[in-house]
């Protein structure tokens, strides 16, 4: 039933995600591993030259580098940067927490800060996810309203809808337009374009101010807007900027708009993925059902089965949820079918039978050829046809 379909959808999605992760791991390993090995070789060579030049031991130098790593985790850098935990830095930090970005360049070091983060993040992340969901609902409403207005204009240009808004000849079109909804693919395309525009505008701001390349700025926008938050590139970390207040406000606005759009886009893409999974399951189900029916037809000759199995409607990717009746389950299991299923699967045969019985009852065709007299089946179908033919032969003999 419904539970089995959900379990099948869940298992298929899990398998696809694992395969997707394996493919991604193979690609990233092939691309990044050679560069990592080259960087490690260069670092070992520099380390060896430094110890030889300054007459230091490897152990002392490694101990010093570990201390620097600890200082770096605490927010100490060689270059001058703004304090991590002043009010503006703390506000930037809580923004990365509640938005689930989590860059990692600022983390609490005290026990009290870590305990407070657990409870603060629990409520903050839940509230932000709720905000994103409500934002998505209103965004879909606005997109649907705009697309519906454009659709109405197209119908008016074609003359299907009256320009004065009254219901005339296009009443059926107006009624169908009332329940009209935009396609999920149009919504996905609009969100993709909106996310791309926001990312390009934000990158044009980050490139001159942060000193990144335009491609690195686009990369940062995706990592930040998608809440992945690697932390290799983080905006607004220098101690001073030109037009610092304006830049920080623009940074906040771009990140907020980008996260909302990308989050909405992810939700729409998840709907498309769910429809694709349903489509795959229906295709697999159809093949399995045809095989099972052929096996049952050959193995159980005494089972009453319809002459032509009801053809399933074409499954498109637009179908999200497909309802299956209990009679379909009984039919696929090889059990006795009900009269309702039998009538539904033999509509053509019953229509021919009804026509022939009607002709026989009205008295035509009364004339039969010699071949039809011999076989006794041309006057109808089944036992009633045989009886009618025999009555016709008796009346002719008389």
N, C-alpha and C positions, 0 to 999 in steps of 0.2 A: 504494500500500500504506500501511503504517503511517507511513512517512516523509512521504508526500504529505498524509496527514491532519494530521500534526503541523505541517507547513508551512502548510497552509490555516488551522489554528487560530491559529498565530502571526501570520500576516498579518491575519486578521480582528481579533485582539486589538489589533494595532498600529494598524489603521485606527480601531477604536472608541476607543482611548486618544487618538489625535490629534483625533478629532471631539469627544471629551469635553473635551480641553484647549482647543479652539477655542471651544466653547460657554462654558466657564468664563471664558476670557479676555474674551469679549464681555460676559458678565454683570458681572464685576468692573469692567471698564472703564466700563460704563454707570453703575454704582453709585458708584464711588470717584473717577472723574475730575473730576466737578463740584466735589466737596469739596476735592480737591487744588488746583484752580485758585483757588477762593475763599481757601484758606489761603495760597497764594503771593501773591495780591493783597494780603491783609492784612499779610503779612510785608514786602512791598516798601513798603507805606505806612508801617509802623512804622519801617523802616530809613531812609526818607526823612525822617521827622519827627525821628528821633534825630540824624542827621547835621546837620540844620538847627538843632536846639536846641543842640547842643554844638559847633557850628562845626567839624565833622570832614569830611574828604573820604571819598567812597565807597571809594576804594582802601585807605585806612588802616583803615577799619572792617572791610572784607572780610578784610584780612590778619589782623586780630585775631580774627575769627570762625573763620578757618581754624586758627589756633593753638589755639583752644578746642576745635575738633573733634578735633585730634590729642590733646589732653589727655583728652578724653572717651573716645577709643578706648583710652587707657592706663589708664582706670578712674577718672579724676578727675572729680568731679561738684561742682556748686554746693552741694548739700545734703550733710550728713554721712552717709556710708555706711561700712560695715565694710570693712577692707582686703580687696582681691580675692585676694591671694596669701598670706594666713596659712594655717595648716593646714586650718581648717574651710572657708575659701574655696577652697583647692586641692582639697579632697576633693569639694566641690560641683562643681567644674570637671571633675574626672576622671569623676564620675558622669554628667555631661552628655555626656562624650566616649564612654564605653563603651556608654551607652544610645542613642547616635546622636541625642540630642536636639539638642545644639549650640546653645544659646541665642544665643551670640555676644557676650554682655555681658562675658565674660572670655576673652581670647585671649592666647597667648604672644607677647611682644614681642621676645625675644632669639632669635638664630640657634640656640643650643643648645636652647632650649625648643621651637622649631619642629621641629628634627630629632628630638628625643626624642618629640614628639607623633606623628610619622609612625609610628614603630615601636611606640610604646605603644598608639596607636589601632588599629593593624593587628591586634595580638593581642587587645586588649581587646574590640573590636567583634565579632571572630569568636567569642570565648568567650561574650560576652553573647547573641549570636544563638543559639548552641548551648543556652545556659541557657533562653532563651525557647522553643525548640523542645521541649526536655525538659519544661518547665513545661506546654506545650500538651498533650503526650501524657498527662501525669498528670492534667491537668484534664479532658480528654476521658474518661479512664478513670473518674474519680470521677463525672462527669455520667452516663456510661453505666451505672455501677453503681446510682446513685440512680434513674434512670429505669427501669431494668430491675426494681428492687425495687418501684417503684410499679406497673409493668405486671403483675408477679406478684400483687400485692394485688388489682388489678382482676379478674384472672382467677379468683382464689380467691373473691372476692365473687360473681362470676357462676356459681361452681360448676364451672368448667372444670378447675381444678387442685384436688387434694385438700389439705386444711389440714394434714395430717400430713406432707406432702412425699413420700409414696409414689406410685409410678407405678401408677395404676389405669387408669380409663377415659380419662384425659387424657394418655396416653403420647405421642401425637402432638403434643399441645400443648406438653408438656415438652421434647420433642426440638426442636420449632421454636423454643422459647424459649431453648434453649442457644446458638443462633446469632443471637439477636435483637440488633439494633444500633439505637441511636437515630437518628432522622432528622437530617440536617445542619441542617434548618430549626429544629428544637427546640434544638439546640446553639447556633445563632446567636442565637435569641431569649433563651436563658439568659445568654449572654455580653453581649448588649445590655443586659439588665436589670442584670447585675452591674456593668458599666461605668458605667451611669447612676447606680446607687446610690453607687458610689465617688466619682464626680464631684460628686454633690450633697453628700455628706458633706464632701469636701475643700473645696468652695466655701463651705460653712457655716463652715469654719475660716479660709479665706483672707479672707473679706469683712470681719470685724471686725479682724483682726490686720494685714492689709496695707492696709486702707482702700479696697479695690476695691468696685465694685458687684457684686451677685450674678451678674449676667449676664457681667461681665468675668471673674469667677472661674471660671464655667463655660467661658468661652472659653479661659482660660489652661489649664484642665484638659485640654481636648481638644488644644490645641496641644502641651502637654507630654507627655501620655499617648500621643499618636500619633507622638511623636518628630519632629514638624515643627519645633518650636522656633524661632519667629520672633525672640524676644528682646525684643518690645515690652513684655511683662509678665513679670517674673521674680520668683519668690518668694524670701524669706529674704535680702534684699539690704540691709535697714536695719541700722544699727550696733547697735541694741538693741531687744529685744522683751520684752514681759511673758512670763514663763515661757519664756525663750529656749531652754533645753535641750529642754523638752518639745515646743515648737513645731517645732524643727528635726528632732526624731525623728519627729513626726507628719508633717511634710512629706516626709521620706525614705520613710516607710512608704506614704503615699498615692501618691507618684510611682512607687514600685516596683510596688505592686499595680495601679495604673492602667495602667502601661506593659505589664505582663504580660497584663492582660485585653484591652486594645485590640489588642496584637499578636496574641493568639489569635483575637480577633474578625476581624482583617484576614485571617488565614489561612483561617478558615471562609468569609468572604465571597469570597475568591479561589476556593474550591472551587465556590461557587454560580455565580460568573461563568464558570468553566470549563464547568460543566454547561450554562449558558445558551448559551455559544458552541457547544458540541457540538450542542445542540438546534437552533440556527440553521443550522449546517452541514448537519445531517440534513434539515431542511426544504428548504434550497436544493438538496441532493443529490437528494432525491426528485423535485423539480420538474424538475431537469435530466435525471434518468434517464428520466422519463416522456416528456419531449420527444425525447430521443435514441432511445428505443425506438420511438416513433411514426415518426420519420424513417427508422430502419433497417427497420422493417416495410414501409414504403411503397417504399423504395429497393431492398431486396434481397428479392425474392419467392422466390428459390430457396434461401434459408437456412432450415434446419429450426429452428423456434422453437416453444415451447410454446403451447398454445391460450390459456391464461390465465397471465399472468405472476404469479409468486408475490408475494402482497401482503406488503409490509413491515410489521412490527409497529409499533404506535403508538409514536412516540418521545415520551417524557415528559421533563420537565426533570430527573427523578431519574437519568436515564441519564448516566453519566460517560464511559465508554469503550464504543464500539460496535464489535464485531468483525465484519469483513467477510471473507467467504471468497473464494477465488480463482475459484470457479465464478461468483459474482456478477459479478466483473470480466470474465470471458469472456462472460457473458450480455449485459452492457451494451455490450460492444464489438462484438456482432453476429456472433460466431463460432459454429461448430457446437456445440450443447449435447451433454453427455454423456447416457448412458442414465439415470444416477441423477437428473440434473436433469429429464429428460423424464418419468420416473415420478413424481417429486415434484410436478410441475406438472399432472399429468393423473390424479390419484388418483380423482376422481369418475368419469371415463370408464372407467378400468380396472376400477373396482368394478362398473359396469353391465355391462361386457363379461364379467367373471367370472361374474356372476349369470346372464346369458343363456346363456353356454356351459355352465354347470352344469345349467340347465333342459333345454337341448338334449341333453346327455349322459344325463340321467335319463329322457328320453323324454316330457317334457311341456314346453310345451303342444303336443300333437300335432295338435289341430284348428286349422285356419287358415281365415280368411275368404277370400272371393274377392279382396278387395283385397290381402291379404297375399300371396296366390299370385302376383298380378300384379307387385308390386314386388320380391319376393324378398329384402327386407332386414329384415322384421319379426322373423325368428327369431333374430337376433343382430346382431353388429357386425363389419364387416370381411369379409375373405375367408373366414374360418371360418364365419361366419354364412351366407354365400351357399351354401357347400357343404352345410351342414346343411339349409337350406331345399330345396335341389334334391333331397337324399336323401329328405326328407319328401314331396315331390311325387311322386317315383318310387314310394314305398311306397303312396301313396294311389291312384295310377293303377292299380297292380296289384290 
